[in-house]
């Protein structure tokens, strides 16, 4: 049995004429220890999909199952790394991680808890900044705190909602490598939401495109068979990498173009020409008022 399953899942927001079906007929199966990347356009519903898995949203139809049981809300078995860090600005690095650990391991002794927290802070190379406040950290360092906090909860599934999109290219590449290195230590099940195909190839075992919304759904999956660790400078020379990258990009471009054509058709106006009134209407002294008829 798969660790995580989404069966015929659909999700919409709004009501009546304003109702928008964001996701439609989503089917996904993730095995224990897999690293899966969902790649799609901005606004296609990627965050809605991750919220369905972490329990912050419930499907209108279909099922989201963990160990074969429906997900009905958030839980410590699913750790989330958000795009915007989500750190409490009045707490230090240590205390931001401690907040999550206190919630998940309330019975853990003080010394054991301290050791546990420091282990994960050291894992993301933030031990020198352990007592600093978020305002004293760079964007990359703040995201490292988010990673440490999620990992310190010891979740079954690590969910990443475009966690590196706000970072510069160099920091992003470094954190990609570090997250994969950390993941490789205990091979927790991981799901990455991203709009970067290269990021998916560098990090994941499988890449699954999400088509543009509304009614976005999952496209064909692409296996990533490159051995780890994946070094950017080396993998760029690999012919198979170029083929895989082009296949995914071509699919996304094609499905994006098709969706735009369908969307544009909804807004095509009829070619109506005004029927001009008789010239006599404009003659001096005429009592008839001009009118336009469609």
TASUL-V14351 format. One record per residue. RES is the residue in three letters. PHI is phi as a letter, one per 40 degrees, with the letter a starting at -180 (NA if undefined). Layout:
BEGIN
res={RES:RES}
phi={PHI:PHI}
END
This chain:
BEGIN
res={UNK:UNK:UNK:UNK:UNK:UNK:UNK:UNK:UNK:UNK:UNK:UNK:UNK:UNK:UNK:UNK:UNK:UNK:UNK:UNK:UNK:UNK:UNK:UNK:UNK:UNK:UNK:UNK:UNK:UNK:UNK:UNK:UNK:UNK:UNK:UNK:UNK:UNK:UNK:UNK:UNK:UNK:UNK:UNK:UNK:UNK:UNK:UNK:UNK:UNK:UNK:UNK:UNK:UNK:UNK:UNK:UNK:UNK:UNK:UNK:UNK:UNK:UNK:UNK:UNK:UNK:UNK:UNK:UNK:UNK:UNK:UNK:UNK:UNK:UNK:UNK:UNK:UNK:UNK:UNK:UNK:UNK:UNK:UNK:UNK:UNK:UNK:UNK:UNK:UNK:UNK:UNK:UNK:UNK:UNK:UNK:UNK:UNK:UNK:UNK:UNK:UNK:UNK:UNK:UNK:UNK:UNK:UNK:UNK:UNK:UNK:UNK:UNK:UNK:UNK:UNK:UNK:UNK:UNK:UNK:UNK:UNK:UNK:UNK:UNK:UNK:UNK:UNK:UNK:UNK:UNK:UNK:UNK:UNK:UNK:UNK:UNK:UNK:UNK:UNK:UNK:UNK:UNK:UNK:UNK:UNK:UNK:UNK:UNK:UNK:UNK:UNK:UNK:UNK:UNK:UNK:UNK:UNK:UNK:UNK:UNK:UNK:UNK:UNK:UNK:UNK:UNK:UNK:UNK:UNK:UNK:UNK:UNK:UNK:UNK:UNK:UNK:UNK:UNK:UNK:UNK:UNK:UNK:UNK:UNK:UNK:UNK:UNK:UNK:UNK:UNK:UNK:UNK:UNK:UNK:UNK:UNK:UNK:UNK:UNK:UNK:UNK:UNK:UNK:UNK:UNK:UNK:UNK:UNK:UNK:UNK:UNK:UNK:UNK:UNK:UNK:UNK:UNK:UNK:UNK:UNK:UNK:UNK:UNK:UNK:UNK:UNK:UNK:UNK:UNK:UNK:UNK:UNK:UNK:UNK:UNK:UNK:UNK:UNK:UNK:UNK:UNK:UNK:UNK:UNK:UNK:UNK:UNK:UNK:UNK:UNK:UNK:UNK:UNK:UNK:UNK:UNK:UNK:UNK:UNK:UNK:UNK:UNK:UNK:UNK:UNK:UNK:UNK:UNK:UNK:UNK:UNK:UNK:UNK:UNK:UNK:UNK:UNK:UNK:UNK:UNK:UNK:UNK:UNK:UNK:UNK:UNK:UNK:UNK:UNK:UNK:UNK:UNK:UNK}
phi={NA:c:c:b:b:b:b:f:c:b:a:b:b:g:a:g:c:c:c:b:c:c:b:a:f:c:b:a:b:b:c:c:g:c:b:b:b:b:b:a:c:c:g:c:h:c:c:d:c:c:c:c:c:c:g:c:b:b:c:c:a:g:b:b:b:b:f:g:b:c:c:b:i:c:a:c:c:b:c:b:b:c:c:b:g:f:c:c:c:c:b:c:d:d:c:c:c:c:d:c:c:d:c:c:b:c:c:c:c:c:c:c:c:c:c:c:c:c:d:c:c:c:c:b:g:b:d:c:b:c:b:c:c:d:c:c:b:c:d:c:c:c:c:c:c:c:c:c:c:c:c:c:c:f:c:c:b:b:b:b:c:f:c:b:c:c:c:c:d:c:c:c:c:c:c:d:c:c:c:c:c:c:c:c:c:b:f:c:c:b:b:b:b:a:b:b:c:c:c:c:c:c:b:b:c:b:b:b:c:b:c:c:c:c:f:c:a:c:c:c:c:b:c:b:b:c:c:b:c:c:c:d:c:c:c:c:c:c:c:c:c:c:c:c:c:c:c:c:c:c:c:c:c:c:c:c:c:c:c:c:c:c:c:c:c:c:b:c:c:c:c:c:b:c:c:c:c:d:d:c:c:c:c:d:g:c:c:c:c:c:a:b:b:c}
END
